[in-house]
Amino acid sequence: MLKPKTIENQKFSGSKLVGVLFYTFPLWFIIGNLAVSINTLLFIAVSLFLIKKKQLTFRFNNLNWLLIIFFLYFFISTTIQFLSPGILNNRLENLSLENNPIFKSFVLLRFLVLVIVIDTLYFNKIINLEKFFLSSLICTSFVCSDIFLQYVTGFDLFGYKRQGTWNAGPFGNEWIAGSYLKNFSFFSFFYIFKTFKNKNFNTSLLITMITLHLTAILLSGNKMPLLLFLFGCVLIILLIKNFRFVMSMSLLIFVSIFFLLVNYDSYENTNYYKTSYKRFLSEINIMKLIEINKDTSIKKDSTKTVLNENYKDSSIPKKIILLRHSEHNRVFQTAIRMWKKRPFTGFGLKSFRFKCWDMLEKDNRTVDALSIIERKIKKKKKSQYIVCANHPHNYYLELLSEAGIIGTSLLLIFFLILLKNSFHYLKKYKQQINYDINFLAPVIILFFLEIWPLKSTGSFFTTWGATFFWINVGLLITGISKNPFNSRFESFVK
């Protein structure tokens, strides 16, 4: 005969398993894509079983319906595009099932289920933010330590070697350590902010941890995540009153470290950081761009003719075109040209990596036909205009080229509604917060950073990036929903 305590443990074993799968997400992101995929599928499967067993109620609102419409539309659109005769259909013959865009567009539905499951579990108090934030703190602290070890000794804990400005730590040859820290570090900071009650100790610990995380991102070599992370720190200063002093001091200390590192660090007799960040800052220098545009008188040379719509020329100095010399610029331009060919529906999931080669072949034929005329006019051969990659390196250009205006508009409406509700939530409870702070703030800030359009990105649909994005969306929808669960967020910070 089972004792009451044993029965109770069995009764709640499902809830505990769901909790473990959810709270360990930050760890699986370190291990890799396969681990993230397996954990996501297990989390969804066990959660659905638990929801059915406990007869928990699913909640649907306008945001859920927008996501349902988008994912179904994208699956149908991708299926039609790849089954229609043409270059995309020809590519299907050589693809395995797991790489088939039609199959992958159907599998994307797991993110829709993930959002709904997270919302349901939080609403019914099966999982909570505190443990998830603690897990983030442990994992980001480990990644930071491993990056510092790799920077100082040349090797990390797992034997991965430093490569110039790149210190990827436990991620090995995948240079995503900065992105990982950008994604999870804000959770770590807010856990410390809430947990340690001693004000003096809390302030000192927070300044130390924020500075260390910022420095680790700098050492990782990931420049765009560092820029976005700094942007998030500024948002915290603007939005969170009780965090302003801590964050401001941390940024001041980090700026000092940044200039020391950039100016005096050398590795194998080469100052990689100075060269790398000088080029990066030059490429994103908006003020310089405005100043040059203001001072430069642009006049078209009547002796120059337009050879083709792909090759327009003028006397505009190269340096005034933002990111002109960046490889990303050519990928962006390729995505825009691809989108213009089918603006409303796009070409379907993963189509950019196939369609761009067709565009490149046609572009090469144009270059060959015009090369003689170009040499006479410009005294040199025109550089290749179209460039191929696995994705356009920008979420919105990827959505436009693969989902078209229809799919992009659905997600944009979803983003704008969620963003509006998020900042309304912060504004509503801002006056009620004294020392403690709303744990939803880092979730809102991270969502804003993820949907910020002026940045280079990975693919919007990859396992690693998409899983984090939709976990964050699930947390955000839950937190700002008008239901009794809002009191759980508020009680956690009081």
Secondary structure, 3 states (H helix, E strand, C coil): CCCHHHHHHHHCHHHHHHHHHHHCHHHHHHHCHHHHHHHHHHHHHHHHHHHHHHCCCCCCCHHHHHHHHHHHHHHHHHHHHHHCCCHHHHHHCCCCHHHCHHHHHHHCHHHHHHHHHHHHHHHCCCCCHHHHHHHHHHHHHHHHHHHHHHHHHCECCCCCECECCECCHHHCCCCCHHHHHHHHHHHHHHHHHHHCCCHHHHHHHHHHHHHHHHHHHHHHCCHHHHHHHHHHHHHHHHHCHHHHHHHHHHHHHHHHHHHHHHHHCCECCECHHHHHHHHHHHHCCHHHHHHHHHHCCCCCCCCCCCCECCECCCCCCHHHCCCCCCHHHHHHHHHHHHHHHCCCCCCCCCCHHHHHHHHHHHHHHHHHHHHHHHHHHHCCCCCCCCCCCCCCCCHHHHHHHHHHHHHHHHHHHHHHHHHHHHHHHHHHHHCCCCCCCCCCHHHHHHHHHHHCCCCCCCCCCCHHHHHHHHHHHHHHHHHHCCCCCHHHHHHHCC
